[in-house]
Amino acid sequence: MQVPGQGRCLDAVGRLSKDPIDNATIRTTGLATRLNGGHVDNALPQTAQANVNCRVLPGHSLEEIRLDLERVVADRRIKVQFREISGALVDHAPDQRGFEPPPRKEVFDPLNQVVGEMWPGTPVLIDMSPGASDGRYTNAAGMPAYAVSGVVYDRDDIRARGKDKRERVVWFLGGVDFYYRFLKGVTTE
């Protein structure tokens, strides 16, 4: 059965999936951040190891993602384990599912107002941050967390986590103005 609007939605997902930044905000992603293998430079490695860092969409458990990686690898000789915060490797990940914090009127009303004033016609959209956040812990404790950005970045020159992180002065100043207005809006009645 075709759901109304499903075709347009799938087309949009297809377009967004082509851009690495947009792709990282609409689905769970995994990236090999560290590779190790062998014990000397002049011999074939007897073992190899990869650390895969995943950003998991709300509604999915870490164990579900570990099992997906196991399915994708499809080789019983390769062991897919979960690295705990302590650094220990275990055979099973936590099965608790993350949840998306609900939109709260006291946050989104001022946000929509400031965005409408500064960038008329620009919609406020909820997506997943491709980076990490303490929201992982506050959301799990029932305290909704939102990451709101009012700073413009050059999509072709993103240096987050880089040694030479930077942004243009005019964009920084615009962000200061945005944050001032937004924080004023959420703290006054």
Protein Blocks (a to p, Z undefined) as FASTA:
>chain_A
ZZehklmmmmmmmmmmmpmklmmmmcccdddfbdcedjbfkbccfbdcddddddddehia
fklmmmmmmmmnopakbccddddfkopacfbdcfbdcddddddfklmmmmmmmmmmmmgh
iacdddddfbdcfklmmmmnopacddddfbdcdfklccehiakbccdfklmmmmmmmmmm
mmmmmmpZZ
